[in-house]
Amino acid sequence: MKRLFHLIQALFFLTSCYIASAQQQAAKIVQTPIDRFSLVNRHNVILHEADPLAPLSVGNGDFAYTADVTGMQSLGDFYYKNGIPLETLSNWAWHSFPNTGHFKLQDAMKKIDFHGRKVFYASDENSPAGQYFRMNPHPVALGQISLIGENDKPLELPMINHINQKLDIWKGIITSHYEVDGQPVTVQTVCHPELSLIAFKIKSPLLTSGKLKPSFRFPYSYDLSIKNKPPFDWSKPDSHQTTIIKQDGFNILLKRTIDTSLYYVGIHWQGKGKWVKKGPHDFYLDCTGSDSLMLVCEFSPDQKNGASPSFETTRIASERSWKDFWTKGGAVDFTGSTDTCIDSLLGNI
């Protein structure tokens, strides 16, 4: 027992000496702060072609807007059919179809054997009640904000060339350069860090000639008979309402009513733009005579009295918010590492 005690003492002494030596060596190492700007910007996303499986999004954790290579939602059908749908969603916006069957959750209950006990669980999916509660509630498709072309027709992918789109994750902004029928187009897309608000800066000679216009369309809901990737339901224009409740030269306030769901869309622009109603839920801005436009669309569950932030205010707020995110949290930088395992890991990110 005495020998064991002395052995433990010796091991403790050697361990203490090793730790002290390691601490002294570590103290000699000059700690260089991580260049977070360079670290983050190495991971910016750049696209040179339309990839429907990898659309870019901007958001703030409560609201998100997904864009195609035009910087807006101009190729919605192509992205839906070939990859990921282009959506505008917020976590406060939900909708349920009318419960005409007066179903209760208990109506979808079924007894399940659980380790010898019979437990009620809402698993009777094939019952009428099960079908209803599978579909409801579901998110509100807040609206499709896109660019349309000449004669108010949707843009098509073959019309778009020389794509150079970048998501700057340090600033939270998508910048999209491309050509439509040989004419240059630039769109900047940014989300406000605190509001359900998306803002755009659009520049193109096609705006001047009226061959390119911002468009706003609102579906009823989704066709939830199609699982996993339900499409927008454009087939029920009489089942929802889009009402203009305020309008002046540079502002529109829309009230959207979908059964018992209600929300507002405030649209503001800087630059020439004439609001045109194309259909009961279909609008566009005619910017003839100007080659640039700054556009803001704010979604809200309540009617707001004040003006929405401008594009520039939104851009600055986004940059500040994302800079705070990247600089005030933890970060790890493997730059310069010779560890082959780390190199292999980073190569797969």
C-alpha positions in Angstrom: 0.0 0.0 0.0 2.9 2.4 0.8 4.6 1.7 -2.6 1.3 2.4 -4.3 0.9 5.7 -2.5 4.5 6.8 -3.5 3.7 5.7 -7.1 0.6 7.8 -7.2 2.6 10.7 -5.8 5.2 10.4 -8.5 2.6 10.2 -11.3 0.9 13.3 -9.9 4.2 15.2 -9.8 5.1 14.2 -13.4 1.7 15.2 -14.6 1.9 18.6 -12.9 5.3 19.2 -14.4 3.9 18.3 -17.9 1.0 20.6 -17.5 3.2 23.5 -16.3 5.5 23.0 -19.2 2.7 22.9 -21.7 1.2 26.1 -20.2 4.6 27.8 -20.5 4.9 26.8 -24.1 1.4 28.0 -24.8 2.1 31.3 -23.2 5.0 31.8 -25.7 2.7 31.4 -28.7 1.5 34.7 -30.1 -2.2 34.6 -30.4 -3.4 36.1 -33.7 -7.1 37.1 -33.9 -9.1 35.3 -36.5 -9.7 37.4 -39.6 -13.4 36.8 -39.5 -14.2 39.0 -42.6 -11.9 36.8 -44.7 -13.1 33.6 -43.1 -16.8 34.3 -43.7 -16.3 35.7 -47.3 -14.5 32.5 -48.3 -17.9 30.9 -48.1 -20.0 33.3 -50.2 -22.2 31.5 -52.7 -21.7 32.3 -56.4 -23.8 30.9 -59.2 -23.2 31.2 -63.0 -26.3 29.2 -64.0 -29.8 28.5 -62.8 -29.7 25.6 -60.4 -33.3 24.8 -59.2 -31.9 22.5 -56.5 -29.9 25.4 -55.0 -31.9 28.7 -55.0 -30.6 31.4 -52.7 -32.5 32.8 -49.7 -32.4 35.8 -47.5 -34.1 36.0 -44.1 -34.0 36.7 -40.4 -35.1 33.6 -38.7 -38.8 34.6 -38.7 -39.2 35.5 -42.4 -37.6 34.2 -45.5 -37.6 35.0 -49.2 -36.2 32.5 -51.7 -35.0 33.8 -55.1 -34.0 32.4 -58.4 -31.1 33.6 -60.5 -33.0 36.8 -61.4 -32.8 37.9 -57.7 -36.6 37.5 -57.5 -39.1 34.8 -58.1 -39.4 35.1 -61.9 -38.8 31.4 -62.8 -41.2 29.9 -60.3 -42.6 27.1 -62.5 -39.1 26.0 -63.6 -37.8 25.8 -60.0 -40.9 24.0 -58.8 -40.8 21.4 -61.5 -37.1 20.8 -61.3 -36.1 21.4 -57.7 -37.0 23.6 -54.8 -40.1 25.9 -54.9 -39.6 29.6 -54.5 -41.4 30.8 -51.4 -42.1 33.9 -49.3 -42.9 32.7 -45.7 -43.2 34.0 -42.2 -43.7 32.1 -39.0 -46.7 34.2 -37.9 -48.7 33.4 -41.1 -50.9 30.3 -41.0 -54.1 29.2 -42.7 -56.7 26.5 -42.4 -59.3 25.4 -45.0 -62.9 25.7 -43.7 -63.7 22.8 -41.4 -67.0 22.1 -43.1 -67.1 18.6 -41.6 -66.8 20.0 -38.1 -64.0 17.6 -37.4 -62.3 17.3 -34.0 -58.9 15.8 -33.4 -60.5 13.0 -31.5 -62.1 11.9 -34.8 -58.7 11.1 -36.2 -57.6 9.0 -33.2 -56.8 5.4 -33.4 -55.7 2.9 -30.7 -52.1 1.9 -31.0 -50.6 -1.1 -29.2 -47.7 0.3 -27.0 -45.9 -2.4 -25.0 -49.2 -4.2 -24.2 -51.1 -1.0 -23.6 -53.7 0.5 -26.0 -52.8 4.2 -26.5 -54.9 6.7 -28.5 -52.9 8.5 -31.2 -53.9 10.8 -34.1 -52.9 8.3 -36.7 -56.0 7.5 -38.7 -54.7 9.4 -41.7 -57.1 7.9 -44.2 -60.2 9.0 -42.3 -61.9 12.3 -43.3 -60.8 13.9 -40.1 -57.3 12.5 -40.6 -57.1 14.0 -44.0 -58.3 17.4 -42.8 -55.8 17.6 -39.9 -53.0 16.4 -42.2 -53.5 19.5 -44.2 -54.4 22.0 -41.5 -53.1 24.4 -40.4 -50.5 25.1 -43.0 -48.3 28.1 -43.8 -49.7 31.0 -45.8 -48.0 31.5 -49.2 -47.5 35.3 -48.7 -47.0 36.1 -52.3 -44.8 35.7 -55.4 -42.7 38.8 -56.2 -41.0 38.5 -59.6 -40.0 40.2 -62.8 -42.2 39.8 -65.9 -41.2 40.6 -69.5 -42.7 42.2 -72.6 -46.4 42.0 -73.0 -46.6 41.1 -69.3 -45.5 37.6 -70.0 -43.4 35.6 -67.5 -39.6 35.4 -68.1 -38.3 32.1 -69.3 -34.9 30.6 -68.7 -33.6 30.7 -72.3 -34.1 34.5 -72.2 -31.6 34.8 -69.4 -27.8 34.7 -70.1 -24.5 35.6 -68.6 -25.6 34.9 -65.0 -23.4 36.1 -62.2 -25.2 35.8 -58.9 -23.6 36.2 -55.4 -24.9 35.7 -51.9 -22.7 37.9 -49.7 -23.2 36.2 -46.3 -21.2 38.9 -44.5 -23.8 41.5 -45.5 -26.9 39.3 -46.1 -27.4 40.5 -49.6 -27.9 38.8 -53.0 -26.5 40.6 -56.0 -27.7 39.2 -59.4 -26.2 40.3 -62.7 -27.5 38.8 -66.0 -28.9 39.7 -69.4 -32.4 39.4 -70.7 -32.6 39.3 -74.5 -29.1 40.8 -74.5 -29.8 43.7 -72.2 -28.1 44.0 -68.8 -30.1 43.6 -65.5 -28.9 44.0 -62.0 -31.0 43.2 -58.9 -30.0 43.5 -55.3 -32.1 41.5 -52.8 -32.0 42.0 -49.0 -34.2 41.2 -46.0 -34.7 43.4 -43.0 -33.2 41.8 -39.8 -36.3 42.4 -37.7 -39.3 42.8 -40.0 -41.1 40.5 -42.5 -39.7 42.8 -45.2 -37.9 42.1 -48.5 -36.3 44.9 -50.5 -34.9 45.2 -54.0 -32.8 47.5 -56.1 -33.4 46.9 -59.8 -31.5 48.5 -62.7 -31.9 47.8 -66.4 -32.7 49.7 -69.6 -35.5 47.2 -70.0 -37.3 49.0 -67.2 -37.2 52.2 -69.3 -38.8 50.6 -72.3 -41.4 48.8 -70.2 -40.1 45.4 -71.2 -39.3 44.4 -67.6 -41.6 45.0 -64.7 -41.9 44.0 -61.0 -44.9 41.7 -60.6 -46.9 40.8 -57.5 -49.1 37.7 -57.4 -51.1 36.1 -54.6 -52.3 32.5 -54.6 -55.2 31.1 -52.6 -53.1 28.6 -50.8 -51.4 25.3 -51.7 -52.8 22.2 -53.5 -52.3 20.0 -50.4 -53.6 16.9 -52.2 -50.0 16.7 -53.5 -47.8 15.7 -50.6 -44.1 16.7 -49.9 -44.0 19.5 -52.4 -47.5 21.0 -52.8 -47.7 23.7 -55.5 -49.4 27.0 -55.2 -53.2 26.9 -55.8 -54.0 29.6 -58.4 -57.4 28.0 -59.3 -59.6 29.6 -56.7 -59.6 33.4 -57.3 -63.1 33.7 -55.7 -62.0 32.0 -52.4 -59.7 34.9 -51.3 -59.6 38.7 -51.5 -56.8 41.2 -52.3 -58.1 44.6 -51.5 -56.3 47.9 -52.0 -57.0 49.9 -48.9 -54.5 52.8 -49.4 -52.8 54.2 -52.4 -50.7 57.2 -53.4 -48.0 57.9 -55.9 -45.4 55.7 -54.3 -47.2 53.4 -51.9 -49.8 50.7 -51.9 -51.3 48.9 -48.9 -53.0 45.6 -49.7 -55.3 43.6 -47.4 -55.2 39.9 -48.0 -58.1 37.8 -46.7 -58.0 34.0 -47.1 -60.9 32.4 -45.3 -60.3 33.4 -41.7 -56.6 34.3 -42.2 -55.7 38.0 -42.7 -52.5 39.9 -43.4 -51.3 43.1 -45.0 -48.8 43.9 -47.7 -47.2 47.3 -47.8 -45.4 48.1 -51.0 -43.2 51.2 -51.4 -41.0 52.3 -54.3 -38.5 55.0 -55.2 -38.3 55.8 -58.9 -40.9 56.0 -61.6 -43.6 53.3 -61.2 -47.3 53.2 -62.0 -49.3 50.6 -60.1 -51.4 48.4 -62.5 -54.0 45.9 -61.6 -53.9 42.9 -64.0 -56.3 40.6 -62.2 -58.0 40.2 -58.8 -54.7 39.0 -57.2 -52.2 40.0 -59.9 -50.5 43.4 -60.1 -47.3 45.0 -61.6 -45.4 48.3 -61.6 -44.9 50.0 -65.0 -41.6 51.8 -64.7 -41.5 53.1 -68.2 -39.1 56.1 -68.5 -36.7 55.1 -65.7 -33.9 52.5 -65.7 -33.8 52.0 -61.9 -36.2 51.3 -59.1 -35.9 50.6 -55.4 -38.7 48.5 -54.1 -39.8 47.4 -50.6 -42.5 44.8 -49.7 -43.4 44.5 -46.0 -45.8 41.7 -44.8 -47.6 42.1 -41.5 -50.4 40.5 -39.5 -51.6 43.9 -38.5 -52.2 47.1 -40.4 -49.2 49.4 -39.9 -49.6 53.2 -39.7 -46.0 54.2 -40.3 -43.9 54.0 -43.4 -41.7 50.9 -44.1 -38.0 51.3 -44.0 -36.4 52.2 -47.4 -34.2 49.9 -49.4 -31.1 51.7 -48.2 -32.2 51.6 -44.6 -32.9 47.9 -44.9 -29.5 47.2 -46.6 -27.6 49.1 -43.8 -29.6 47.3 -41.1 -28.9 43.9 -42.7 -25.2 44.6 -42.9 -25.0 45.6 -39.3 -27.0 42.7 -38.1 -25.0 40.1 -40.0 -21.7 41.7 -39.0 -22.8 41.4 -35.4 -23.7 37.7 -36.0 -20.3 36.9 -37.5 -18.2 38.9 -35.1 -19.8 38.3 -31.7 -20.2 34.5 -31.7 -17.6 31.7 -31.6 -15.4 31.0 -34.7 -12.9 28.4 -35.7 -10.4 29.0 -38.5 -8.4 26.0 -39.9 -6.4 28.2 -42.3 -2.9 26.9 -42.6 -3.6 23.5 -41.1 -1.5 20.6 -42.4 -3.8 18.0 -40.9 -5.0 15.8 -43.8 -8.2 14.9 -41.9 -9.1 18.6 -41.6 -8.2 19.2 -45.2 -10.5 16.4 -46.3 -13.3 17.7 -44.1 -13.1 21.2 -45.4 -12.9 19.9 -49.0 -16.4 18.4 -48.5 -18.0 21.6 -47.1 
